[in-house]
C-alpha cells in the first residue's frame, strides 16, 4: 500500500486539503528532520519530550539512557504520539489575521516496542548515526557491550500516520490588496556553519568535508 489509511485519529479535519497520507511524502518529511516530540501521559499528567529519531523502513527509532523514565514507560506499551515539524518559511500578509507559516508536519500514533536483541539494537543505532551523517557509523568505533547495555532503544511502527503541509503565499482579503504593505513569503533554510575541530585530532587526518551532509 502506497498510502496510510486515514483513521478517526489521523484524519486531518481542519483544512483537510492540507492533509497528506502518501507514504513517500511522509517518509521524505521524516528523513529530512532530526528532532521529534514524543507525547504521552502518566497518571493523567501529559508530557512532551523532544528527542532525536531516525527512520528505517516502516519504523522510527528513538533512544536514550537505559535509566530513562520516558523510554521505560513507553517500552511498557503506553500509547504515544510522536510529531515532527519542518518550518519552510514565514508567510507575511497585509493583515495580522492572515499571517502564517509554511510547514510540513507528521503525526504518528501507536505503541513502541523495546529492541532487546543486541543485533537489532545495533542496527538501529547505526541508523541513528548515519541519519545525522551518511557513512559515519563505518568510520567510528562501534558501541561496546557495556555501552549497548546502557542504551535503551525503542521502535515505533509507522501504521497510524498522517502529514499536514502548508505551502504558498498568504491568503489576502480583497480589501487589503491596495494597502501599501509588503506581503509574501520569506523562505527559511537550514545551513551548516564552519566545522570546529577538536584540538587533539592526530596529524594527517583530513579536514571535515561538509558536502557529506547531503541534506544541506
Residue frames relative to the residue before (quaternion, step in Angstrom):
aa qw qx qy qz dx dy dz
X 1.0000 0.0000 0.0000 0.0000 0.00 0.00 0.00
X 0.3219 -0.7880 0.5023 0.1518 3.59 -0.84 1.02
X 0.7502 0.2929 -0.1873 0.5624 3.60 1.27 0.01
X 0.4633 -0.6375 0.5338 0.3065 3.53 -1.25 0.51
X 0.4071 -0.7037 0.5108 0.2796 3.64 -0.70 0.94
X 0.4212 -0.6977 0.5064 0.2816 3.63 -0.70 0.96
X 0.1709 -0.7678 0.6109 0.0905 3.55 -1.05 0.82
X 0.7054 -0.4362 0.3334 0.4483 3.54 -1.28 0.02
X 0.7111 0.4436 -0.2555 0.4819 3.58 1.18 -0.52
X 0.7606 0.3809 -0.2109 0.4816 3.61 1.11 -0.49
X 0.4831 0.6586 -0.4509 0.3599 3.60 1.21 -0.13
X 0.3635 -0.7252 0.5450 0.2119 3.57 -0.82 1.04
X 0.1469 -0.8307 0.5355 0.0399 3.58 -0.49 1.18
X 0.6873 0.3968 -0.2704 0.5449 3.59 1.06 -0.67
X 0.8097 -0.0835 -0.0267 0.5803 3.59 -0.47 1.28
X 0.0545 -0.8657 0.4971 0.0208 3.59 0.66 1.11
X 0.5672 0.6014 -0.3937 0.4020 3.60 1.16 -0.43
X 0.6400 0.5114 -0.3288 0.4699 3.59 1.23 -0.27
X 0.5071 0.6580 -0.4231 0.3618 3.58 1.23 -0.12
X 0.0835 -0.7797 0.6205 0.0118 3.55 -1.03 0.89
X 0.0640 -0.8156 0.5750 0.0001 3.57 -0.81 1.04
X 0.4420 0.7007 -0.4454 0.3396 3.57 1.30 -0.08
X 0.4806 -0.7052 0.4369 0.2844 3.58 -0.72 1.06
X 0.6492 0.5254 -0.3366 0.4350 3.60 0.88 -0.86
X 0.6625 0.4991 -0.3056 0.4674 3.59 0.98 -0.82
X 0.6445 0.5100 -0.3177 0.4729 3.59 1.00 -0.82
X 0.6766 0.4933 -0.3018 0.4558 3.58 0.86 -0.92
X 0.6143 0.5499 -0.3526 0.4427 3.60 1.05 -0.69
X 0.6381 0.5063 -0.3262 0.4797 3.59 1.02 -0.76
X 0.6752 0.4985 -0.3009 0.4529 3.57 0.84 -0.97
X 0.6926 0.4893 -0.2882 0.4449 3.58 0.93 -0.85
X 0.6473 0.5103 -0.3246 0.4639 3.59 1.18 -0.40
X 0.6865 0.4990 -0.2878 0.4437 3.58 1.07 -0.68
X 0.3085 -0.7435 0.5660 0.1779 3.53 -1.38 0.23
X 0.7758 0.2729 -0.1270 0.5546 3.60 1.10 -0.71
X 0.0921 -0.7587 0.6418 0.0634 3.53 -1.07 0.85
X 0.3105 -0.7037 0.5961 0.2303 3.54 -1.34 0.21
X 0.2113 -0.7982 0.5610 0.0597 3.53 -0.69 1.20
X 0.0816 -0.8230 0.5622 0.0003 3.57 -0.54 1.20
X 0.1620 0.7627 -0.6101 0.1407 3.56 -0.98 0.92
X 0.2756 -0.7508 0.5748 0.1731 3.57 -1.26 0.25
X 0.1014 -0.7656 0.6342 0.0363 3.55 -1.07 0.89
X 0.8407 -0.0885 0.0135 0.5340 3.58 -0.65 1.16
X 0.7429 -0.4266 0.2136 0.4696 3.54 0.96 0.91
X 0.6240 0.5163 -0.3465 0.4733 3.60 1.24 -0.11
X 0.2612 -0.7834 0.5398 0.1635 3.63 -0.56 1.09
X 0.0857 -0.7609 0.6416 0.0452 3.54 -1.23 0.67
X 0.0495 -0.7490 0.6588 0.0501 3.55 -1.20 0.63
X 0.0537 -0.8312 0.5517 -0.0420 3.56 -0.44 1.27
X 0.3030 -0.7371 0.5676 0.2064 3.62 -0.80 0.91
X 0.1256 0.7876 -0.5931 0.1105 3.56 -0.98 0.84
X 0.5646 -0.5826 0.4559 0.3661 3.55 -1.26 0.30
X 0.0620 -0.7890 0.6109 0.0205 3.55 -1.23 0.44
X 0.0679 -0.7573 0.6428 0.0932 3.53 -1.36 0.11
X 0.3081 -0.7475 0.5610 0.1779 3.56 -1.17 0.61
X 0.0409 0.7450 -0.6658 -0.0023 3.52 -1.24 0.67
X 0.8287 -0.0488 -0.0049 0.5576 3.55 -0.50 1.17
X 0.7851 -0.3004 0.2444 0.4834 3.57 -0.85 -0.99
X 0.6438 0.4549 -0.3493 0.5065 3.58 1.07 0.76
X 0.1742 -0.7117 0.6514 0.1970 3.51 -1.32 0.30
X 0.2797 -0.7487 0.5837 0.1431 3.53 -1.20 0.67
X 0.0721 0.7342 -0.6735 -0.0456 3.51 -1.28 0.47
X 0.1247 -0.8192 0.5597 -0.0118 3.53 -1.08 0.75
X 0.0837 0.7796 -0.6184 0.0528 3.53 -1.35 0.22
X 0.7747 -0.3155 0.2524 0.4865 3.52 -1.27 -0.36
X 0.5493 -0.6088 0.4650 0.3338 3.55 -1.15 0.68
X 0.6555 0.4952 -0.3090 0.4791 3.58 1.26 -0.28
X 0.4176 0.7388 -0.4491 0.2792 3.59 1.29 -0.03
X 0.4211 -0.7066 0.5134 0.2448 3.57 -0.77 1.05
X 0.6406 0.5391 -0.3315 0.4348 3.56 0.95 -0.87
X 0.7065 0.4707 -0.2813 0.4474 3.57 0.77 -1.00
X 0.6409 0.5096 -0.3326 0.4678 3.58 0.99 -0.75
X 0.6516 0.5191 -0.3156 0.4542 3.57 0.97 -0.84
X 0.6914 0.4612 -0.2824 0.4791 3.57 0.89 -0.91
X 0.6270 0.5513 -0.3335 0.4378 3.56 1.08 -0.66
X 0.6282 0.5332 -0.3277 0.4623 3.58 1.24 -0.35
X 0.6434 -0.5750 0.3078 0.4008 3.58 1.28 0.18
X 0.3471 0.7428 -0.5023 0.2747 3.59 1.19 0.43
X 0.5284 -0.6088 0.4803 0.3457 3.58 -1.09 0.67
X 0.0660 -0.8067 0.5870 -0.0151 3.55 -0.96 0.93
X 0.1565 -0.7398 0.6462 0.1035 3.53 -1.28 0.59
X 0.0672 -0.8005 0.5955 -0.0057 3.57 -0.63 1.16
X 0.0604 -0.8049 0.5902 0.0080 3.58 -0.88 0.96
X 0.0925 -0.7454 0.6579 0.0552 3.52 -1.26 0.65
X 0.0223 -0.8067 0.5901 -0.0215 3.58 -0.88 0.95
X 0.1090 -0.7551 0.6446 0.0499 3.55 -1.02 0.93
X 0.2203 -0.7709 0.5861 0.1173 3.59 -0.82 1.00
X 0.1891 -0.8308 0.5208 0.0528 3.56 -0.66 1.17
X 0.8158 -0.1507 0.1074 0.5479 3.60 1.11 -0.35
X 0.4264 -0.6581 0.5571 0.2733 3.52 -1.36 0.36
X 0.2313 -0.7799 0.5736 0.0962 3.55 -0.80 1.09
X 0.0870 -0.8307 0.5497 -0.0171 3.57 -0.36 1.30
X 0.1536 -0.8068 0.5698 0.0286 3.52 -0.59 1.24
X 0.5741 -0.5593 0.4617 0.3800 3.53 -1.34 0.11
X 0.7194 0.3181 -0.2341 0.5715 3.58 1.30 -0.12
X 0.5770 -0.5914 0.4303 0.3636 3.57 -1.11 0.61
X 0.6298 0.5868 -0.3323 0.3855 3.56 1.01 -0.86
X 0.7659 0.4017 -0.1958 0.4624 3.58 0.94 -0.89
X 0.3820 0.6838 -0.5255 0.3322 3.62 1.14 0.32
X 0.0470 0.8060 -0.5852 0.0760 3.55 -1.02 0.78
X 0.3638 -0.6754 0.5886 0.2551 3.53 -1.38 -0.27
X 0.3210 -0.6929 0.6032 0.2301 3.56 -1.05 0.74
X 0.0866 0.8151 -0.5559 0.1380 3.56 -0.71 1.05
X 0.1662 -0.7094 0.6657 0.1610 3.50 -1.46 0.17
X 0.0357 0.8212 -0.5651 0.0706 3.58 -0.68 1.04
X 0.1704 -0.7623 0.6183 0.0866 3.52 -1.27 0.57
X 0.1198 -0.7598 0.6355 0.0665 3.56 -1.09 0.80
X 0.0742 -0.7921 0.6059 -0.0041 3.57 -0.84 1.07
X 0.0896 -0.7876 0.6090 0.0301 3.58 -0.85 0.99
X 0.4035 0.7219 -0.5062 0.2445 3.57 -1.06 0.63
X 0.4565 -0.6308 0.5363 0.3256 3.50 -1.29 -0.52
X 0.3536 -0.7595 0.5150 0.1816 3.55 -0.86 1.00
X 0.2424 -0.7412 0.6033 0.1669 3.53 -1.31 0.36
X 0.4693 -0.6599 0.5125 0.2858 3.55 -1.17 0.63
X 0.3126 -0.7125 0.5935 0.2057 3.55 -1.00 0.84
X 0.1077 -0.8405 0.5308 0.0164 3.56 -0.10 1.33
X 0.6261 0.5415 -0.3397 0.4466 3.58 1.10 -0.62
X 0.4783 -0.7019 0.4397 0.2920 3.65 -0.65 1.04
X 0.6432 0.5207 -0.3380 0.4483 3.59 0.99 -0.74
X 0.6636 0.4887 -0.2998 0.4806 3.60 0.97 -0.86
X 0.6321 0.5252 -0.3279 0.4660 3.56 1.03 -0.77
X 0.6490 0.5211 -0.3166 0.4551 3.60 0.96 -0.82
X 0.6252 0.5272 -0.3363 0.4670 3.58 1.01 -0.77
X 0.6588 0.5051 -0.3091 0.4640 3.59 0.97 -0.85
X 0.6637 0.4966 -0.3123 0.4640 3.60 0.94 -0.81
X 0.5951 0.5353 -0.3571 0.4814 3.57 1.12 -0.63
X 0.6338 0.5335 -0.3221 0.4582 3.57 1.02 -0.84
X 0.6213 0.5398 -0.3313 0.4613 3.60 1.00 -0.82
X 0.7071 0.4880 -0.2731 0.4328 3.54 0.74 -1.12
X 0.7309 0.4213 -0.2417 0.4795 3.56 0.87 -0.92
X 0.5244 0.5931 -0.4244 0.4395 3.59 1.24 -0.17
X 0.6614 0.4804 -0.3006 0.4913 3.58 1.06 -0.71
X 0.7960 -0.0427 0.0785 0.5986 3.56 0.83 -1.03
X 0.4002 -0.7337 0.4875 0.2528 3.63 -0.40 1.14
X 0.8271 0.2281 -0.1886 0.4778 3.54 -0.94 0.96
X 0.4585 0.7176 -0.4380 0.2882 3.59 1.24 -0.11
X 0.6093 0.5760 -0.3563 0.4124 3.60 0.99 -0.82
X 0.6899 0.5181 -0.2809 0.4204 3.56 0.96 -0.90
X 0.7427 0.3947 -0.2319 0.4886 3.64 1.18 -0.28
X 0.6766 0.4444 -0.3036 0.5025 3.61 1.23 0.07
X 0.6233 -0.5180 0.4167 0.4118 3.56 -1.31 0.19
X 0.3949 -0.7096 0.5203 0.2640 3.62 -0.82 0.89
X 0.6510 -0.5202 0.3632 0.4167 3.62 -1.18 0.34
X 0.4420 -0.6561 0.5430 0.2816 3.53 -1.13 0.70
X 0.6850 -0.4559 0.3539 0.4447 3.58 -1.29 0.17
X 0.6555 0.5108 -0.3135 0.4594 3.58 0.99 -0.80
X 0.6507 0.5053 -0.3143 0.4716 3.58 1.01 -0.79
X 0.6214 0.5247 -0.3443 0.4690 3.59 1.05 -0.67
X 0.6596 0.5067 -0.3088 0.4613 3.58 0.96 -0.83
X 0.6864 0.4905 -0.2748 0.4612 3.57 1.11 -0.70
X 0.6875 0.4512 -0.2604 0.5060 3.58 1.30 -0.16
X 0.1683 -0.7634 0.6180 0.0833 3.55 -0.96 0.94
X 0.0852 -0.8001 0.5938 0.0055 3.56 -0.80 1.06
X 0.1309 -0.7796 0.6100 0.0549 3.56 -0.96 0.95
X 0.1912 -0.7459 0.6266 0.1201 3.53 -1.22 0.63
X 0.1196 -0.7826 0.6091 0.0470 3.56 -0.89 0.98
X 0.3604 -0.7526 0.5029 0.2255 3.62 -0.55 1.09
X 0.3608 -0.7127 0.5641 0.2092 3.53 -1.11 0.79
X 0.1991 0.7872 -0.5463 0.2053 3.54 0.04 1.36
X 0.7781 0.1916 -0.0934 0.5909 3.58 0.80 -1.02
X 0.2364 0.7965 -0.4814 0.2793 3.52 0.20 1.38
X 0.1020 0.7600 -0.6418 0.0104 3.54 -1.21 0.55
X 0.2460 -0.7368 0.6076 0.1653 3.53 -1.30 0.39
X 0.1258 -0.7564 0.6340 0.1003 3.53 -1.31 0.36
X 0.0709 -0.8188 0.5684 -0.0398 3.53 -0.81 1.08
X 0.0692 -0.7512 0.6535 0.0621 3.55 -1.08 0.83
X 0.0290 0.7897 -0.6100 0.0581 3.55 -0.87 1.00
X 0.7276 0.4955 -0.3029 0.3652 3.53 -1.30 0.23
X 0.7132 -0.4778 0.3258 0.3960 3.54 -1.36 0.02
X 0.6618 -0.4896 0.3674 0.4328 3.57 -1.28 0.07
X 0.4422 -0.6127 0.5725 0.3184 3.51 -1.34 0.35
X 0.0951 -0.8242 0.5579 0.0211 3.59 -0.66 1.07
X 0.3963 -0.6736 0.5685 0.2571 3.55 -1.10 0.75
X 0.6088 -0.5974 0.3828 0.3548 3.55 -1.03 0.82
X 0.6577 0.5379 -0.3170 0.4214 3.58 1.01 -0.75
X 0.6878 0.4881 -0.2812 0.4579 3.60 1.25 -0.35
X 0.4673 0.7230 -0.4318 0.2693 3.60 1.21 -0.34
X 0.7226 0.4487 -0.2549 0.4599 3.59 0.92 -0.86
X 0.4649 0.6863 -0.4534 0.3275 3.61 1.22 -0.11
X 0.4029 -0.7446 0.4792 0.2316 3.65 -0.79 0.98
X 0.4287 0.6715 -0.4687 0.3815 3.54 0.69 1.17
X 0.4785 -0.6671 0.4812 0.3074 3.59 -0.92 0.87
X 0.0038 0.7793 -0.6262 0.0230 3.55 -1.09 0.81
X 0.3894 0.7039 -0.5306 0.2672 3.55 -1.12 0.64
X 0.5666 -0.5785 0.4685 0.3533 3.53 -1.27 -0.48
X 0.1799 -0.7387 0.6403 0.1094 3.55 -1.04 0.87
X 0.3064 -0.7776 0.5131 0.1954 3.63 -0.29 1.19
X 0.1994 -0.7566 0.6145 0.1011 3.53 -1.19 0.68
X 0.0081 -0.8124 0.5808 -0.0502 3.57 -0.68 1.14
X 0.3749 -0.6766 0.5819 0.2511 3.57 -1.13 0.72
X 0.0176 0.7973 -0.6033 0.0098 3.57 -1.04 0.72
X 0.5082 -0.6556 0.4761 0.2919 3.55 -1.22 0.52
X 0.3535 -0.6947 0.5819 0.2319 3.51 -1.15 0.70
X 0.6728 -0.4622 0.3716 0.4423 3.55 -1.31 -0.11
X 0.4654 -0.6897 0.4697 0.2950 3.63 -0.73 1.00
X 0.2200 -0.7590 0.6030 0.1094 3.57 -1.06 0.85
X 0.2397 -0.8177 0.5036 0.1427 3.62 -0.23 1.20
X 0.5659 -0.5463 0.4904 0.3753 3.54 -1.32 0.35
X 0.5496 -0.6355 0.4372 0.3209 3.56 -1.18 0.58
X 0.7437 0.4329 -0.2110 0.4637 3.58 1.16 -0.56
X 0.3053 0.7448 -0.5352 0.2564 3.61 1.10 0.58
X 0.4831 -0.6880 0.4517 0.2987 3.63 -0.76 0.97
X 0.6038 -0.5480 0.4359 0.3809 3.53 -1.24 0.50
X 0.7582 0.3889 -0.2836 0.4398 3.54 -1.10 0.68
X 0.5473 0.5845 -0.4176 0.4294 3.60 1.22 -0.17
X 0.4041 -0.7352 0.4766 0.2628 3.62 -0.60 1.03
X 0.5934 -0.5653 0.4203 0.3895 3.59 -1.15 0.48
X 0.6058 -0.5840 0.4060 0.3565 3.52 -1.20 0.59
X 0.3056 -0.7507 0.5655 0.1522 3.55 -1.00 0.92
X 0.3045 -0.7963 0.4947 0.1686 3.58 -0.27 1.26
X 0.5675 0.6145 -0.3913 0.3836 3.60 1.14 -0.45
X 0.5234 0.6298 -0.4174 0.3939 3.60 1.23 -0.19
X 0.6056 0.4939 -0.3599 0.5097 3.59 1.21 -0.38
X 0.1687 -0.8665 0.4629 0.0801 3.54 0.28 1.30
X 0.6564 0.5318 -0.3258 0.4245 3.62 1.17 -0.32
X 0.6821 0.4544 -0.2922 0.4928 3.60 1.25 0.00
